[in-house]
Amino acid sequence: MTTHGILLFAHGARDPAWAQPFLATAERLRQRVAAQGDTQVSLAFLEFMSPTLPQAGAALAAGGCTHVTVVPLFLGAGGHVRKDLPQLLSELAQQYPAVQWALSPAVGETEGVIQALADSAWALAHPNA
């Protein structure tokens, strides 16, 4: 049986409260995929927080995932997404060649997130509307 992994990847921060929206995102995604049984969801951070991408990737590989999609939880594809992340994925691919590692676009570049940001900005600017 092929097990799919979804590895959410965020920047990380020194303040633990910063991670709350990302932890909530991971939990909502876990709830969404719970019925499928063959999908595992993990959240990893570039710096300051754990697990790191190599740690989370190793855990998914050890958990039987044969295909892992890495989803950058970034608003845009800056240097971390364009340079650092592909290097980290290359290292994971070398360590776990039986796993197919796929990199998705940054979530902030998707139409759904762009619309949600616009809707949220409108609602914040017009709280009584």
C-alpha positions in Angstrom: 0.0 0.0 0.0 1.3 3.4 -0.9 1.3 5.9 1.9 1.3 9.5 1.1 2.8 12.1 3.3 2.1 15.8 3.4 5.0 17.8 4.9 4.0 21.3 5.8 7.1 23.6 5.9 7.2 26.9 7.8 10.0 29.3 8.6 10.0 29.1 12.4 10.5 31.8 15.1 11.9 32.2 18.5 8.5 33.0 20.0 6.5 29.7 20.4 3.2 31.7 19.9 4.2 32.4 16.3 3.7 28.7 15.5 0.0 28.6 16.5 -1.5 29.2 13.1 0.8 26.6 11.6 0.0 24.0 14.2 -3.7 24.7 13.7 -3.3 24.3 9.9 -1.6 21.0 10.4 -4.3 19.8 12.8 -7.1 20.8 10.4 -5.3 19.0 7.5 -5.0 15.9 9.7 -8.7 16.0 10.4 -9.4 16.3 6.7 -7.3 13.3 5.7 -8.2 11.1 8.7 -10.8 9.2 6.7 -8.2 8.2 4.0 -6.0 6.3 6.4 -3.1 6.3 3.9 -2.0 9.9 4.4 0.2 11.2 7.1 0.6 15.0 7.9 3.7 16.5 9.5 4.8 20.1 10.2 8.4 21.1 10.0 10.4 24.3 10.5 13.4 25.8 8.8 14.9 27.3 12.0 14.4 28.0 15.7 11.7 25.3 16.1 11.4 21.5 15.7 11.1 19.3 14.1 13.3 20.4 11.2 12.5 19.3 7.7 15.1 16.5 7.8 13.7 15.2 11.0 10.1 15.3 9.8 11.0 13.8 6.5 12.8 11.0 8.2 9.8 10.3 10.4 7.5 10.2 7.4 9.9 7.8 5.6 10.1 5.6 8.7 6.3 5.7 8.9 6.0 4.0 5.5 5.4 7.0 3.3 6.5 6.3 -0.3 5.4 9.7 -1.7 5.8 13.0 0.2 4.5 16.3 -0.9 6.2 19.2 0.7 4.0 22.3 1.0 5.7 25.5 1.9 3.6 27.6 4.3 5.1 30.8 2.9 3.3 33.8 1.4 5.8 34.0 -1.4 8.6 32.0 -2.9 11.7 33.8 -1.6 15.2 32.5 -1.1 14.1 29.9 1.5 11.6 28.3 -0.9 13.6 28.7 -4.1 17.1 27.8 -2.7 17.1 26.4 0.8 14.1 24.0 0.5 15.2 22.3 -2.8 18.6 21.7 -1.2 17.0 20.1 1.9 14.8 18.0 -0.4 17.8 16.9 -2.4 19.4 15.7 0.8 16.2 13.8 1.9 16.0 12.2 -1.6 19.6 10.9 -1.2 18.9 9.6 2.3 15.6 8.0 1.4 15.7 7.0 -2.3 12.6 4.8 -2.0 10.5 7.9 -1.3 9.3 10.3 -4.0 9.7 13.8 -2.8 7.6 16.5 -4.5 7.7 20.2 -3.9 4.5 22.2 -4.2 4.3 26.0 -4.8 4.2 28.2 -1.8 0.6 28.4 -0.4 0.6 32.2 -0.6 0.9 32.0 -4.4 -2.4 30.0 -4.7 -5.6 31.7 -5.7 -7.4 30.4 -2.6 -4.9 32.0 -0.2 -4.8 35.2 -2.2 -8.6 35.5 -2.0 -8.6 34.6 1.7 -6.1 37.4 2.4 -8.1 39.9 0.5 -11.3 38.8 2.2 -9.6 38.9 5.6 -8.2 42.4 4.9 -11.7 43.6 3.9 -13.3 42.2 7.0 -10.6 43.7 9.3 -11.0 47.1 7.6 -14.8 47.0 7.8 -15.6 45.1 11.1 -19.2 46.3 11.2 -20.0 45.5 7.6 
